[in-house]
Amino acid sequence: MPGPEEIKSSIDAFVEKSSKRLGEIWENPELAYEEVIAHDTLCAILEENGFQVTRHAHGLDTSFEASFGSRGRLMIFCAEYDALPDIGHACGHNLIGVASMTAFLALASVLKATGQPGRIKILGTPAEEHGGGKLDLLKAGAFDGADAALMSHPMPHHYYHDKHGSVGAAGARLVAKHSKLAEYKGRTAHPAANPWDGVNALDAVVAGYNNVSLMRQQMHPAQRVHCAIIDAPKRTNIIAGQTAVSWQCRSPKMDDLRKLTERLCSCLHAGALATGCQLDLKDESAYSDLLLNDTLCGLYQDHMARYSQNVLKADPEYIQASTDFGDVSYALPAIHAMFCIPVKEKGVVTHHWSFTEAAGTDVAFQICLTVGKCLALSAWDLLSDDRKYEAAVADWKNARCE
């Protein structure tokens, strides 16, 4: 069985040719479903390395896929690359793309050299921050027939180091999320001349918001409800006839999330009833919680130790964040490893400008190359060892039943 040094050699050759190109993703941040430069850059790197790439895959303009191998089990590496408005790659998705590309190219070279049965695919998964590209890809059949899915996500160094003395976690507990768009319709009028003829849609927003604020007193500490006003009046001399608010509920498990979402909807309906407005509630994205796979987490932890990297097997605490990879973890055995990168400003997590800066450093790039190696080695274990693969499947089935 090839060891880490053999995989490292193939990665080094890849990095020598492609590191500058991969940096283009951080330099050109793009929003959900608009990741044109990232899509084209990653596709070009794959083609330069001799792979046939399907661009605009599965009906998504900024998705892609490339494969290697014709027999054996199928492993999928998920590459993210979308950014956030105004603050760029403040969640480090450029590094996710680097780690997954590294894992795919490294493992392909090993499979080619050894003749070991196994199939691997790199899948470009846009729009994790908004919309849920992996949900689209699941519905389109992009994960059909796959035996496991692997990816990783960066975090600031202090997040794990200060609490656990580690540089990451093989398994992360991410919560489920449901987004709702609340559109209120009232009737415009002049607020001074004839306010009695108006039905104030802004009052409906305020009433609903206050109802949710009262509900927070009875929410579980692990649950969250938060919002952004999307459409509101821009002038003071018009009673608002229309408003819109995007709401998100988060809870550790899907069953509890459904109950929390129902409570949110009751609060919003009450605001409409109190003001006489009509309320149209629309479903936006809904992400499942992230299932842990004990076997996959153990494999990744062991491989990181080979590179003198101490990571937790599983984070004991919930991270109050969500990912569309949660739905992937319900569909097949999966790992969503967390790795740490240095951040100058102490105490920040992600979605902060200082994390944007950190995600573009050479130090962060080198760290995610090591992560890519360990993802490749973990996938190799599942391809080459029936017992390890069967254990991962058993863990997945058990986690779905909990």
Residue pairs with C-beta under 8 A, 6 or more apart in sequence:
1 380
1 384
2 110
2 113
2 114
2 380
4 303
4 306
4 307
4 373
4 377
6 110
6 113
7 106
7 107
7 109
7 110
7 373
7 376
7 377
7 380
8 373
10 105
10 106
10 109
10 110
11 102
11 105
11 106
11 369
11 372
11 373
14 49
14 102
14 105
14 106
14 109
15 102
15 369
17 48
17 49
18 45
18 48
18 49
18 101
19 365
21 41
21 44
21 45
22 41
22 45
22 94
22 97
22 98
22 101
22 365
23 360
23 365
24 37
24 38
24 41
25 37
25 38
25 41
25 42
25 81
25 89
25 94
25 97
25 98
26 88
26 89
26 94
26 359
26 360
27 360
28 37
28 38
29 83
29 84
29 88
29 89
29 94
30 36
30 37
30 38
30 81
30 82
30 83
31 82
31 83
31 84
31 85
31 129
31 130
32 82
32 126
32 127
32 128
32 129
32 130
32 131
32 133
33 60
33 61
33 62
33 82
33 126
33 127
33 131
33 133
34 62
35 62
35 81
35 82
35 83
35 126
35 127
36 61
36 62
38 62
38 81
38 82
38 94
38 97
39 55
39 56
39 61
39 62
39 63
39 64
39 81
39 124
39 126
42 64
42 79
42 81
42 97
42 101
42 124
43 53
43 55
43 64
43 124
45 101
46 53
46 64
46 66
46 101
46 122
47 53
49 105
51 66
51 67
51 68
51 108
52 66
53 64
53 65
53 66
54 64
54 65
54 66
55 64
56 62
56 63
56 64
57 63
57 64
57 65
57 123
57 124
57 142
58 65
58 136
58 137
58 140
58 141
58 142
59 136
59 140
60 126
60 133
60 136
60 137
60 140
62 124
62 126
62 127
63 123
63 124
63 125
63 126
63 133
63 136
63 137
63 142
64 123
64 124
65 121
65 122
65 123
65 124
65 142
66 104
66 121
66 122
67 119
67 120
67 121
67 122
68 104
68 107
68 108
68 111
68 112
68 119
68 120
68 121
69 108
69 111
69 117
69 118
69 119
69 120
70 119
71 117
71 118
71 119
72 116
72 117
72 118
72 119
72 383
73 117
73 118
73 119
73 147
73 148
73 382
73 383
73 389
74 119
74 120
74 121
74 145
74 146
74 147
75 107
75 118
75 119
75 120
75 121
75 146
75 147
75 148
75 149
75 150
75 379
75 382
75 383
76 120
76 121
76 122
76 123
76 143
76 146
76 148
76 149
76 150
77 100
77 101
77 103
77 104
77 120
77 121
77 122
77 123
77 149
77 150
77 151
77 375
77 379
78 96
78 100
78 123
78 125
78 134
78 149
78 150
78 151
78 325
78 328
79 96
79 97
79 100
79 101
79 122
79 123
79 124
79 125
79 151
80 93
80 96
80 97
80 100
80 125
80 126
80 128
80 151
81 93
81 94
81 96
81 97
81 124
81 126
82 93
82 126
82 127
82 128
82 129
82 130
82 133
83 89
83 90
83 91
83 93
83 94
83 129
84 90
84 91
84 129
84 351
87 351
87 352
87 353
87 356
88 356
89 95
89 356
89 359
89 360
90 350
90 351
90 352
90 353
90 355
90 356
90 359
91 129
91 153
91 154
91 350
91 351
91 355
91 359
92 153
92 154
92 341
92 350
92 355
92 358
92 359
92 364
93 128
93 129
94 359
94 360
95 154
95 341
95 359
95 364
95 365
95 368
96 151
96 152
96 153
96 154
96 368
98 365
98 368
98 369
98 372
99 151
99 152
99 339
99 368
99 369
99 371
99 372
99 375
100 122
100 150
100 151
100 152
100 372
100 375
101 122
101 372
102 368
102 369
102 371
102 372
102 373
102 375
102 376
103 150
103 372
103 373
103 375
103 376
103 379
104 120
104 121
104 122
104 376
106 372
106 373
106 376
107 118
107 120
107 376
107 379
107 380
108 120
110 116
110 376
110 380
111 118
111 120
111 383
116 380
116 383
116 384
117 383
118 380
118 383
118 384
120 379
120 383
121 146
123 137
123 142
123 143
125 133
125 134
125 137
125 324
126 133
127 133
127 136
128 134
128 323
128 324
128 325
130 285
131 285
132 285
132 286
132 287
132 324
132 327
133 324
134 324
134 325
134 327
134 328
135 285
135 287
135 324
135 327
137 143
138 327
138 328
138 331
143 149
143 328
143 331
143 332
146 332
147 332
147 333
147 382
147 389
148 296
148 332
148 333
148 334
148 335
148 379
148 382
148 389
148 392
149 325
149 328
149 329
149 332
149 333
149 334
149 335
150 296
150 334
150 335
150 337
150 375
150 378
150 379
151 325
151 335
151 336
151 337
151 375
152 336
152 337
152 338
152 339
152 368
152 371
152 372
152 375
153 172
153 323
153 336
153 337
153 338
153 339
154 338
154 339
154 340
154 341
154 350
154 359
154 364
154 368
155 168
155 338
155 339
155 340
155 341
155 349
155 350
156 340
156 341
156 342
156 343
156 348
156 349
156 350
156 355
156 358
157 167
157 340
157 341
157 342
157 343
158 343
158 346
158 347
159 340
159 349
160 166
160 167
160 168
160 169
160 311
160 312
160 315
160 338
160 340
161 167
161 340
164 312
165 310
166 310
166 311
166 312
166 340
167 309
167 310
167 311
167 339
167 340
168 304
168 309
168 311
168 312
168 337
168 338
168 339
168 340
168 371
169 311
169 312
169 313
169 314
169 315
169 337
169 338
170 296
170 297
170 298
170 300
170 301
170 304
170 311
170 312
170 313
170 314
170 335
170 337
171 292
171 293
171 294
171 296
171 297
171 312
171 313
171 314
171 315
171 335
171 336
171 337
172 290
172 314
172 315
172 319
172 336
172 337
172 338
173 252
173 289
173 290
173 292
173 314
173 315
173 316
173 317
173 318
173 319
174 289
174 290
174 318
174 319
174 321
174 322
174 323
174 326
174 336
175 222
175 224
175 250
175 251
175 252
175 257
175 289
175 318
175 319
175 320
175 321
175 322
176 250
176 251
176 252
176 253
176 254
176 257
176 286
176 287
176 288
176 289
176 322
176 326
177 248
177 249
177 250
177 257
177 285
177 286
177 287
177 322
178 248
178 249
178 257
178 258
178 261
178 283
178 285
178 286
178 287
179 246
179 247
179 248
179 249
179 283
179 284
179 285
179 286
180 246
180 247
180 248
180 249
180 261
180 264
180 265
180 268
180 281
180 282
180 283
180 284
181 230
181 244
181 245
181 246
181 247
181 281
181 282
181 283
181 284
182 205
182 208
182 244
182 245
182 246
182 247
182 268
182 279
182 280
182 281
183 231
183 242
183 243
183 244
183 279
183 280
183 281
183 282
184 201
184 204
184 205
184 242
184 243
184 244
184 271
184 272
184 275
184 277
184 278
184 279
184 280
185 201
185 241
185 242
185 277
185 278
185 279
185 280
186 198
186 199
186 200
186 201
186 204
186 239
186 240
186 241
186 242
186 275
186 276
186 277
186 278
187 197
187 198
187 199
187 239
187 241
188 198
188 238
188 239
188 240
188 241
189 195
189 196
189 197
189 198
189 238
189 239
190 198
190 237
190 238
190 239
191 198
191 236
191 237
191 238
191 239
192 237
195 239
198 239
198 241
199 239
199 241
199 275
199 276
199 277
200 239
200 240
200 275
200 277
201 240
201 241
201 242
201 243
201 275
201 277
202 232
202 233
202 239
202 240
202 243
203 271
203 274
203 275
203 277
204 243
204 271
204 272
204 274
204 275
204 277
204 279
205 229
205 232
205 243
205 245
205 271
206 271
207 270
207 271
207 274
207 275
208 245
208 267
208 268
208 270
208 271
208 272
209 227
209 245
209 271
210 271
211 267
211 268
211 270
211 271
212 225
212 227
212 247
212 264
212 267
212 268
215 225
215 263
215 264
215 267
216 225
219 225
219 260
220 251
220 256
222 251
222 252
222 318
222 320
223 249
223 250
223 251
223 252
223 256
223 260
224 248
224 249
224 250
224 251
224 320
225 247
225 248
225 249
225 250
225 260
225 264
226 247
226 248
227 245
227 246
227 247
227 248
228 245
228 246
229 243
229 244
229 245
230 244
230 245
230 246
231 242
231 243
231 244
232 240
232 243
233 239
233 240
233 243
246 284
247 264
247 268
249 257
249 260
249 261
249 264
250 257
250 320
250 322
251 257
251 260
252 289
252 318
253 289
254 288
254 289
257 289
265 281
268 279
268 281
269 279
271 277
271 279
272 278
272 279
285 324
287 322
287 323
287 324
287 326
287 327
288 326
288 327
288 329
288 330
289 322
289 326
290 323
290 325
290 326
290 329
290 336
291 326
291 329
291 330
291 334
291 396
291 399
291 400
292 314
292 399
293 329
293 333
293 334
293 335
293 392
293 395
293 396
293 399
294 313
294 314
294 395
295 333
295 388
295 391
295 392
295 394
295 395
296 333
296 334
296 335
296 378
296 382
296 392
296 395
297 313
297 314
297 335
297 337
298 313
299 377
299 378
299 381
299 382
299 388
300 311
300 335
300 337
300 374
300 375
300 378
301 311
301 312
301 313
303 373
303 374
303 377
303 378
304 310
304 311
304 370
304 371
304 374
305 311
306 374
306 377
307 370
307 373
307 374
309 370
309 374
311 337
311 339
315 338
321 350
323 336
325 334
325 336
328 334
329 336
329 396
329 399
330 400
332 396
333 392
333 393
333 395
333 396
334 396
335 375
335 378
337 371
337 374
337 375
339 367
339 368
339 371
340 367
341 358
341 359
341 361
341 363
341 364
341 367
341 368
342 358
342 361
342 363
342 364
343 354
343 355
343 358
344 354
344 357
344 358
345 352
345 354
348 354
348 355
349 355
358 364
381 388
381 389
382 388
382 389
382 392
383 389
